[in-house]
Amino acid sequence: MAQSIAFGIAGKVLEKLGNVAYEGICSVWGVRKEFAKLKDTLAAIRAVVLDAEQQQARTQELSLWLQRFKDACYDVEDLIDEFEIEAFRRQVLERGSTKRKVRHFFSGSNPLAFRFRMGYKIKKANEMLNEIAASMAKFRLTQKHETNVIHCERETYSFVKTSSVIGRDEAKQDLVNILMNPTDEKDIPVLPIVGIGGIGKTTLAQLVFNEESVKSHFELRIWVCVTEDFDIKQLMIKIIKSATDDVWNDDNKKWRELKDLLCGGAQGSRIIVTTRSLDVATITGTIPRYDLEHLSDENCLSLFLKLAFIEGEEKQHDNLVKIGEGIVKKCKGVALAVKTLGSLLRSTRVQHEWEVVRDSELVKLKQKENDILPALKLSYDHLPWYLKQCFAFCSVFPKDFEFGHHRLTQLWMANGFLQSPYENEEPEDIGNRYIQELLSRSFFQQYEDYLLFTKFKMHDLVHDLALSVAQNEVNSCNHYSTGNVRHLWFDLSKQDASQLPNNLGCLQSLFLFDEEGKADSESLIAEVISRSKHLRVLDLASCSLEQLPNNIRYFKRLRYLSLAYDGNIKRLPNSICNLQSLETLDLVGCRGLEELPKDIRYLISLRSLTVTTKQTRLQENGISCLTSLRRLIFSECENLEKLFEDIQNLTALRELYIHECHNLVSLPQGLKYLTALELLVIWNCEKLDLTMEELELEREEGGSLRKLAVRGVPKLESLPQWILLGSIKTLQHLYISNLNNLWTLPTWFQHFTSLQNLYIINCPKLSCLSEGMQHLTALKRLTIGGCPKLNKRCIEETGEDWPKIAHVPDFYCGDFETTTNDK
């Protein structure tokens, strides 16, 4: 399989060397000639790398040569980084005092010392690449290009929802009947569903789990994943949290222990287990197992056509449907294979590309037990190289891990994976585009679609594929690599320190977790970090550190730092502000944090900042100086009374969240000048007063607000005109909830001609909709709940306000429970 890891890394480095910004570096530091040599040699080697990757299995020597080239590419990328870091340092000096500048000149980073040091490093890099280029002749490699890539040029952003599952109605009803049947067993009956990977066991279980008759029959339903590392305590925590797939562990003793714990359940309880293993089914089952059959060819073709075409479009492409029939037969009734190949071919109508998939040797391979699905390998081979490296990186997460689009984009950005042919495309937009592409090709599954964000997962088989293509670059839970590990996930509460890789010098991403708070974890974390000189990502979420390691200021390449939900840390060292490359800083849930560092304004590359602090006021000339910020979140800042007044300086800010700031009394007036702001969330701020009557008339059109969510602001009686009036032409999503004193919608509401989604939840005093809502022709979804007066007026056909909303295709009106975590 052409995995293209080295090819992709070389491409990324070449793109950086051709970037306009690095042209500037060449001019400033006089390294144009040396960089040109690097670029030429890299390009010459990369031209034969695809052939080398395809042939590496035949000889260990070729595999080692590829590894050397890959390591050399990373070294060149680090070189480029050092120039970028120096440029950031000079920017900070311009903002700093004379004292800082003098100190800088006498440090190791003064211009003369830097130029001498970097000249030597570039020379060594050129020598290394020349050696690699000289040795490639003996392998007789030929130039190859990415000829099998299928680009998502059509419907790049569309995600095919497959909620209507095909061909499983009978199986679903069989299982529902088994669950409903009374039993004389004293213990809870356990029903195993058995089948090969990708056949649809989990999908079938989900159908049963969400069946209305099952919902009404069982008072409590729990969905939980049991993985290979079967730990009783952790599993009980998962069950209690009602987390979410398949049972992998076949340790009989552990199962009996867990079953004993569960046997205290109510009479009539049932357990369903989905597994590939007959051994697991034998150990766990107390009633006969359910063997899930392969999908029929007819059902497979229906599923394939649904995913490969827009509804009805297949009638225009008889030639492709014929080819599709051949592809489906080779999927041998495995739903995931059908889904993967259907999603892949949705993006092309070129007959030859369909024929390539049909005739591929990979499709013909028979799936072996615990092996990667051949159809997944084929679909991976058709990814462009920039998506391959992003996908392979995701293997660092444990199986069944839920990740959100913001976090994943930030991690990809930190590792330099986001490349764009468009000069001004924002990295966050590139990341979202990549996610949509991987979704459309079924490498990701949309797990939860919340109001303001979406969570994803990878199917277990897809995760296995990601691990295999990442080769030795990733060290994750229960997967240990040799060689130069680049990305490491390590759980201190589950894994022993002896399991850490010996070589951490090349590590770029480090995820450390310690939810159980081991006594020796702080010193171990400090040791691991000290051995990881090239870190770009450092995630210490839930590690409960009392302080950051002292050497954190030396990690100049660091772009992502998370201390999320560390309740012990009280202060951050001011030296953290030396990390001028830092793009993401996540301090959410750090409830003991007394204040932000005083020099935070020097984090000039910061694009995302999430803050939980005990401060009552934020310093001026602090966060407001971070002009690269795109996303700013204040969460659970219990004492915070006011934000900084000079917020208008954040001219690039696109998202602002203010969440659970219970003592916040007002928002800064400069907020109305944030013309780039696309998303504003104000959530459970009881003392907040959003009225600014004297400023309302100053608000002009020209805003870019697309989403507004306001919840739990009891002082609000009408929607804030000063926020909304500037975005009449842009607002697409409006969510208002738990506004106990909101009594009217404004007369100008009818002018929101771009509004697509409107949610009005738990606003008991709101008695009617505003006049002219029938003019909101873009409105696709309207949800009204927990508004007794309004509910009556919106009854279909007979309600007084029904004529205003009769044109909305997706309308719901009913009761909503008041909760603290509305989706």
CORSULKA-V364214 format. One record per helix or strand. SS is the DSSP state (~ for helix, > for strand). FROM is the first residue (numbers start at 1). LEN is the number of residues. If there is no record, write none. Layout:
BEGIN
ss:SS from:FROM len:LEN
ss:SS from:FROM len:LEN
END
This chain:
BEGIN
ss:~ from:5 len:13
ss:~ from:20 len:10
ss:~ from:32 len:27
ss:~ from:60 len:36
ss:~ from:98 len:8
ss:~ from:111 len:29
ss:~ from:169 len:12
ss:> from:189 len:6
ss:~ from:201 len:9
ss:~ from:212 len:6
ss:> from:226 len:1
ss:~ from:232 len:9
ss:> from:247 len:1
ss:~ from:252 len:11
ss:> from:270 len:6
ss:~ from:278 len:7
ss:> from:290 len:2
ss:~ from:297 len:12
ss:~ from:313 len:4
ss:~ from:318 len:13
ss:~ from:335 len:11
ss:~ from:351 len:9
ss:~ from:361 len:4
ss:~ from:374 len:8
ss:~ from:385 len:12
ss:> from:403 len:2
ss:~ from:405 len:10
ss:~ from:427 len:14
ss:> from:445 len:5
ss:> from:454 len:4
ss:~ from:460 len:11
ss:> from:474 len:3
ss:> from:479 len:1
ss:> from:487 len:5
ss:~ from:497 len:3
ss:> from:509 len:5
ss:~ from:521 len:10
ss:> from:537 len:3
ss:~ from:550 len:5
ss:> from:560 len:3
ss:~ from:574 len:5
ss:> from:584 len:4
ss:~ from:600 len:3
ss:> from:608 len:4
ss:> from:617 len:1
ss:~ from:623 len:3
ss:> from:631 len:5
ss:> from:642 len:1
ss:~ from:647 len:3
ss:> from:655 len:5
ss:~ from:669 len:5
ss:> from:679 len:5
ss:~ from:693 len:6
ss:> from:707 len:5
ss:~ from:721 len:7
ss:> from:733 len:5
ss:~ from:747 len:5
ss:> from:757 len:5
ss:~ from:773 len:3
ss:> from:781 len:5
ss:~ from:788 len:6
ss:~ from:802 len:4
ss:> from:810 len:5
END
